[in-house]
Amino acid sequence: MSKISKMFKGSSSSGSGSSSSSKSKHRSRTGPSPQEAIHRLRETEEMLTKKQDYLEKKIEQELMIAKKNGTKNKRAALQALKRKKRFEQQLTQIDGTLSTIEFQREALENANTNTEVLKNMGFAAKAIKGVHEKLDLDKIDSLMQDITDQQEVAQEISDAISRPFGDQFDEDELLAELAELEQEDLEESMKNMGKLPSVPSAKLPSTRPSHRTQSKKRVEDDADMQMLAAWAT
């Protein structure tokens, strides 16, 4: 059995003889809060970190003593190296302890965070439940029906406003009437193309100039020629 087990066994046996009132007081005591435990762990981490710095300095000092004495004073050098080894062992133990404390602190912080999250989620769930309890499903259905009716009324009003004024005609009927008019024009054009123009009965005027007009023109030309001859002489 280890020393720790023996110690706990001895403490438990010695505590068995205590009065019942002390047991009830011990059971009634509540554990520390997560915040208090986290604070204690942080303080312990700070203390061990300072102890680490102290041991590292002591290791450097003992190493310098061993180097300084060397072969001149082997006994002093060996004692310095032994102290250095003890300090290094303590430093290794502190490193392991810090790792354990850090793991425990992180686990406690996560547990505390999860507790707060669950607490707030429960608070929010109660708030939502309270809101839903105040709602009347019949009123919700009635409200949604009113909204639907109002949307239909708004659509009808929009359709009425956008409807054009004046007489409305069927576009198919108008297209049929237009096709009939085009067919009548086509038939009329075909009839006109089948008829030939008639020959006029009256005599057409002759395009040749008359004899009197030719004689008058010739006399004028002769007079002009005589004037030019006289001017040249």
C-alpha positions as CSV (number, residue, x, y, z in Angstrom):
1,M,0.0,0.0,0.0
2,S,1.3,3.4,-0.9
3,K,2.0,6.2,1.6
4,I,-0.9,8.2,0.1
5,S,-3.4,5.4,0.6
6,K,-2.2,4.8,4.1
7,M,-2.5,8.5,4.9
8,F,-6.1,8.6,3.6
9,K,-6.9,5.3,5.4
10,G,-5.6,6.7,8.6
11,S,-7.5,9.9,8.3
12,S,-10.7,8.1,7.6
13,S,-10.3,5.8,10.6
14,S,-9.5,8.7,12.9
15,G,-12.5,10.6,11.6
16,S,-14.8,7.7,12.3
17,G,-14.7,8.5,16.0
18,S,-15.9,12.1,15.6
19,S,-19.4,13.0,16.7
20,S,-22.5,12.7,14.4
21,S,-23.0,16.5,14.5
22,S,-19.6,17.1,12.8
23,K,-20.5,14.6,10.1
24,S,-23.8,16.3,9.4
25,K,-22.0,19.7,9.2
26,H,-19.4,18.2,6.8
27,R,-22.2,16.8,4.6
28,S,-24.1,20.0,4.6
29,R,-21.1,22.0,3.4
30,T,-21.3,22.9,-0.3
31,G,-18.4,22.7,-2.6
32,P,-16.6,25.8,-4.0
33,S,-18.1,27.5,-7.0
34,P,-16.4,27.0,-10.4
35,Q,-15.2,30.6,-10.4
36,E,-13.5,30.1,-7.0
37,A,-11.9,26.9,-8.1
38,I,-10.6,28.5,-11.4
39,H,-9.2,31.4,-9.4
40,R,-7.4,29.0,-7.1
41,L,-5.9,27.0,-10.0
42,R,-4.7,30.2,-11.6
43,E,-3.0,31.3,-8.4
44,T,-1.3,27.9,-8.2
45,E,-0.1,28.2,-11.8
46,E,1.4,31.6,-11.1
47,M,3.2,30.2,-8.0
48,L,4.6,27.2,-9.9
49,T,5.7,29.4,-12.8
50,K,7.7,31.6,-10.4
51,K,9.2,28.4,-8.9
52,Q,10.2,27.3,-12.3
53,D,12.0,30.6,-12.9
54,Y,13.8,30.2,-9.6
55,L,14.9,26.6,-10.3
56,E,16.2,27.6,-13.8
57,K,18.4,30.3,-12.3
58,K,19.7,27.9,-9.6
59,I,20.5,25.3,-12.3
60,E,22.5,27.9,-14.2
61,Q,24.4,28.9,-11.0
62,E,25.3,25.3,-10.1
63,L,26.5,24.7,-13.6
64,M,28.7,27.7,-13.4
65,I,30.1,26.5,-10.1
66,A,30.9,23.1,-11.5
67,K,32.7,24.6,-14.5
68,K,34.6,27.0,-12.3
69,N,35.9,24.3,-10.0
70,G,36.5,21.6,-12.7
71,T,39.4,19.5,-11.9
72,K,40.8,21.9,-9.4
73,N,38.2,21.1,-6.8
74,K,36.4,17.9,-7.9
75,R,34.4,17.6,-4.7
76,A,32.9,21.1,-5.0
77,A,32.2,20.5,-8.7
78,L,30.5,17.2,-8.0
79,Q,28.3,18.7,-5.2
80,A,27.3,21.5,-7.6
81,L,26.3,18.9,-10.3
82,K,24.3,16.9,-7.7
83,R,22.4,20.0,-6.7
84,K,21.8,20.8,-10.4
85,K,20.3,17.3,-10.9
86,R,18.0,17.8,-7.9
87,F,16.8,21.2,-9.3
88,E,16.3,19.6,-12.7
89,Q,14.1,16.9,-11.1
90,Q,12.0,19.5,-9.3
91,L,11.7,21.4,-12.5
92,T,10.5,18.3,-14.3
93,Q,7.9,17.6,-11.5
94,I,6.7,21.2,-11.7
95,D,6.3,20.9,-15.5
96,G,4.1,17.8,-15.0
97,T,2.1,19.5,-12.3
98,L,1.5,22.6,-14.4
99,S,0.3,20.4,-17.2
100,T,-2.2,18.6,-14.9
101,I,-3.4,21.9,-13.4
102,E,-3.8,23.4,-16.8
103,F,-5.8,20.5,-18.0
104,Q,-8.0,20.6,-14.9
105,R,-8.5,24.4,-15.2
106,E,-9.5,24.1,-18.9
107,A,-11.9,21.3,-18.1
108,L,-13.4,23.4,-15.3
109,E,-13.7,26.4,-17.5
110,N,-15.4,24.4,-20.2
111,A,-17.8,22.9,-17.7
112,N,-18.6,26.3,-16.3
113,T,-19.1,27.7,-19.8
114,N,-21.4,24.8,-20.7
115,T,-23.3,25.3,-17.5
116,E,-23.9,29.0,-18.2
117,V,-24.9,28.2,-21.8
118,L,-27.4,25.6,-20.7
119,K,-28.7,27.9,-18.0
120,N,-29.2,30.7,-20.6
121,M,-30.8,28.3,-23.1
122,G,-33.2,27.1,-20.4
123,F,-34.0,30.7,-19.6
124,A,-34.6,31.5,-23.3
125,A,-36.8,28.3,-23.6
126,K,-38.9,29.5,-20.7
127,A,-39.3,32.9,-22.3
128,I,-40.4,31.4,-25.6
129,K,-42.8,29.1,-23.8
130,G,-44.3,32.1,-22.0
131,V,-44.7,34.0,-25.3
132,H,-46.4,31.0,-27.0
133,E,-48.8,30.6,-24.0
134,K,-50.0,34.1,-24.5
135,L,-50.8,33.4,-28.2
136,D,-54.3,32.2,-29.2
137,L,-54.2,29.8,-32.1
138,D,-57.8,30.7,-33.1
139,K,-56.8,34.4,-33.3
140,I,-53.8,33.5,-35.4
141,D,-56.0,31.5,-37.9
142,S,-58.4,34.4,-38.0
143,L,-55.6,36.9,-38.5
144,M,-54.1,34.9,-41.4
145,Q,-57.6,34.6,-43.0
146,D,-58.0,38.4,-42.8
147,I,-54.7,38.9,-44.4
148,T,-55.6,36.5,-47.2
149,D,-58.9,38.3,-47.7
150,Q,-57.3,41.7,-47.8
151,Q,-54.8,40.5,-50.4
152,E,-57.6,39.2,-52.6
153,V,-59.4,42.6,-52.3
154,A,-56.2,44.4,-53.2
155,Q,-55.7,42.2,-56.2
156,E,-59.3,42.9,-57.4
157,I,-58.8,46.7,-56.9
158,S,-55.5,46.5,-58.9
159,D,-57.3,44.6,-61.7
160,A,-60.1,47.1,-61.8
161,I,-57.7,50.1,-62.0
162,S,-55.7,48.6,-64.8
163,R,-58.7,47.7,-66.9
164,P,-59.0,50.1,-70.0
165,F,-62.1,52.3,-70.5
166,G,-64.3,52.5,-73.6
167,D,-65.9,49.9,-75.9
168,Q,-64.1,46.6,-76.2
169,F,-64.0,44.8,-79.5
170,D,-63.2,41.3,-80.3
171,E,-59.8,41.3,-82.2
172,D,-60.6,38.1,-84.0
173,E,-63.8,39.6,-85.5
174,L,-61.9,42.7,-86.6
175,L,-59.2,40.5,-88.3
176,A,-61.9,38.5,-90.1
177,E,-63.5,41.7,-91.4
178,L,-60.2,43.0,-92.6
179,A,-59.6,39.7,-94.5
180,E,-63.0,40.1,-96.2
181,L,-62.1,43.6,-97.4
182,E,-58.8,42.5,-98.8
183,Q,-60.5,39.7,-100.7
184,E,-63.0,42.1,-102.2
185,D,-60.2,44.4,-103.4
186,L,-58.4,41.4,-104.9
187,E,-61.5,40.3,-106.8
188,E,-62.1,43.8,-108.1
189,S,-58.5,44.1,-109.3
190,M,-58.8,40.8,-111.2
191,K,-62.0,42.0,-112.9
192,N,-60.3,45.2,-114.1
193,M,-57.3,43.3,-115.5
194,G,-59.7,41.1,-117.7
195,K,-61.1,44.2,-119.6
196,L,-59.1,45.6,-122.7
197,P,-59.3,49.4,-123.5
198,S,-61.6,50.4,-126.5
199,V,-60.3,52.1,-129.7
200,P,-61.3,55.8,-130.0
201,S,-63.6,56.6,-133.0
202,A,-62.5,60.2,-133.6
203,K,-59.4,61.1,-135.8
204,L,-56.2,61.7,-134.0
205,P,-54.6,65.1,-134.7
206,S,-51.7,65.0,-137.1
207,T,-48.3,65.7,-135.7
208,R,-46.8,67.0,-139.1
209,P,-46.6,70.8,-139.4
210,S,-48.9,72.5,-142.0
211,H,-47.7,73.9,-145.4
212,R,-48.4,77.5,-144.4
213,T,-46.3,77.2,-141.3
214,Q,-43.4,75.8,-143.3
215,S,-43.6,78.7,-145.9
216,K,-43.6,81.3,-143.2
217,K,-40.6,79.8,-141.5
218,R,-38.7,79.7,-144.8
219,V,-39.4,83.4,-145.6
220,E,-38.0,84.4,-142.2
221,D,-34.8,82.4,-142.7
222,D,-34.2,84.0,-146.1
223,A,-34.6,87.5,-144.6
224,D,-32.1,86.6,-141.9
225,M,-29.6,85.4,-144.5
226,Q,-29.9,88.6,-146.6
227,M,-29.2,90.7,-143.5
228,L,-26.1,88.7,-142.7
229,A,-24.8,89.1,-146.3
230,A,-25.3,92.8,-146.2
231,W,-23.4,93.1,-142.9
232,A,-20.5,91.1,-144.2
233,T,-20.1,93.3,-147.4
